[in-house]
Amino acid sequence: MLEHVTTAEHTTRVEALVGRHPVIAFVALAYGISWTLWAISFAGGGDVVFLLGALGPAAAAAVVVHARGESIRDWLRPIWHLRVSPRWWLYALGLPILLFGVVSLVLQLFGEPVDWSLAVDRLPQYLGTFVFVLVLGGALEEPGWRGFGLPRLQERYSPLRATLLIGLAWGVWHIPVYGPAGFVIPMVLAFFYTFLWNRTGSVGLCILLHASFTPAQDHLILMPRSIAYSASLDTPDWVILGTYVFAAVLLVAATRGRLGQRATGESPIRISETKEVHV
């Protein structure tokens, strides 16, 4: 009986902690799920286990939503919110292509062997990677990062600070896969996702943006693969990072740091909860 009471009290304390600090609980749980599965995969668990690790953020969000007594249906609803202006579809599908067009132009100005005809040759690979990431890959992270973490952070912090926080969490989450510097690119890309979320309230379009960035990075450096994808931190890598940073700075400046958030300070789809939001 005493053990039963102790277990019940422990469960109550955990639920209270999750209730007070949902974003911290979400991030910690996302790391725990994904990093454990990736460790198993690296130890010989196979590709399926590795792919399951990408679901860590979404699974963590579902656990925290349920633990707080919130509606799973309300949390999932923005995934299917796709009836928005066509310009936001163009943004989600076209922004990565535009940025990598700039990357190729800069590389050409630097004297690198850019071949623009490779864009046509690599189209099948681009589409194949897009579909894979959309259905099975990293795009399925978005119900966690943008569907759960970002709107809650924006209830408490400015869009700029909220983006830096969720971008850092998102970036560090990638370190087991991409290495110690693996947090940098996601942290910069987070600004483009925040803008899209704030203007549309659509996690579905954030998923499309994610599914567009991955094949762009994999296939749209328009140079021979033996040169463009042969080493880490080579000229293409620095040009990509510089292009991302420059575009993110332009976006922050153009939106005066609000990154598309409404003047009322509310997210486009308000969080349904009765408790005060804490990190």
C-alpha positions, 0 to 999 in steps of 0.5 A, spaced: 500 500 500 505 504 501 509 503 495 502 504 491 501 511 494 509 513 493 508 511 486 502 515 485 505 521 489 511 520 484 506 520 478 503 526 480 510 530 481 512 528 474 505 531 471 506 537 475 513 538 473 510 537 466 505 542 467 509 547 469 515 546 464 512 543 458 517 546 453 523 543 457 519 537 458 518 536 451 525 538 449 528 533 454 523 527 452 525 528 444 532 528 446 531 522 450 527 518 445 531 520 439 538 519 441 536 512 445 533 510 438 539 513 434 544 509 439 541 503 438 541 504 430 549 506 430 550 499 435 547 495 429 539 496 430 538 498 423 535 503 418 528 502 421 530 504 428 534 510 425 528 513 422 524 512 428 528 516 432 526 522 427 519 521 430 522 523 437 520 530 437 513 528 435 512 523 440 515 527 445 510 533 444 504 527 444 506 525 451 506 532 454 500 534 450 496 528 453 500 529 460 497 536 461 490 534 459 490 537 453 487 535 446 491 531 442 486 533 436 487 540 437 495 539 437 494 535 430 489 540 427 494 545 424 498 539 420 491 539 416 491 546 415 493 547 408 487 552 405 492 558 405 494 563 400 498 560 394 504 564 396 505 560 402 505 554 398 510 557 393 514 559 399 514 552 402 516 549 396 520 554 392 524 558 398 530 552 398 530 552 391 531 560 390 536 560 396 540 554 392 540 558 386 543 564 390 548 559 392 550 556 385 551 563 383 555 565 388 559 559 387 560 561 380 562 568 382 568 565 386 570 561 380 567 554 382 565 549 376 558 550 377 554 547 371 546 549 371 544 544 367 545 539 373 538 542 375 535 538 370 539 532 371 538 531 378 530 533 378 528 525 379 533 525 385 530 531 388 523 529 387 525 522 390 528 525 396 522 530 397 517 524 397 522 520 402 523 526 407 515 528 407 513 521 408 518 517 412 524 522 414 525 528 418 519 532 416 515 528 421 519 532 426 515 538 425 509 537 429 514 537 435 518 543 433 513 548 430 507 544 432 508 544 439 515 548 442 514 554 438 507 557 439 508 555 446 515 559 447 511 565 443 506 565 448 512 568 453 517 570 449 518 575 443 518 571 436 526 572 435 527 570 442 523 564 441 526 562 434 533 562 437 530 558 443 527 553 439 532 553 433 538 551 438 534 546 441 532 543 434 539 544 432 542 540 438 538 535 437 541 533 430 548 533 433 548 525 434 547 525 426 551 531 424 556 532 429 558 537 434 557 543 429 550 540 426 546 545 430 548 551 426 544 550 420 538 548 423 538 554 428 539 559 422 533 555 418 529 556 424 527 563 422 524 561 415 520 556 419 517 561 424 515 566 419 511 561 415 508 558 422 506 565 424 503 567 417 499 561 416 498 557 422 500 551 418 504 545 421 503 542 414 506 547 410 512 547 415 513 539 413 513 541 406 518 546 407 522 541 411 521 536 405 524 541 400 530 544 404 533 537 405 533 535 397 535 542 396 541 541 400 543 534 397 542 535 390 542 542 388 549 544 389 550 545 382 557 542 381 560 535 380 559 531 386 566 529 387 567 536 388 561 539 391 560 533 396 567 531 397 569 534 404 566 537 410 567 545 411 569 546 404 567 552 399 560 550 398 559 549 405 561 556 407 557 559 401 551 555 404 551 557 411 553 565 408 547 565 404 542 562 409 545 567 414 544 573 410 537 571 408 535 570 415 538 577 417 534 580 411 527 576 414 528 579 421 530 586 418 524 586 413 519 584 419 522 588 424 524 582 428 516 580 429 517 574 423 510 575 421 507 575 428 500 578 429 501 585 432 496 582 438 502 577 440 498 571 439 500 565 435 496 564 428 492 558 432 492 559 439 494 554 444 488 551 447 489 551 455 487 554 461 494 554 465 499 559 464 505 557 459 511 556 462 518 554 459 
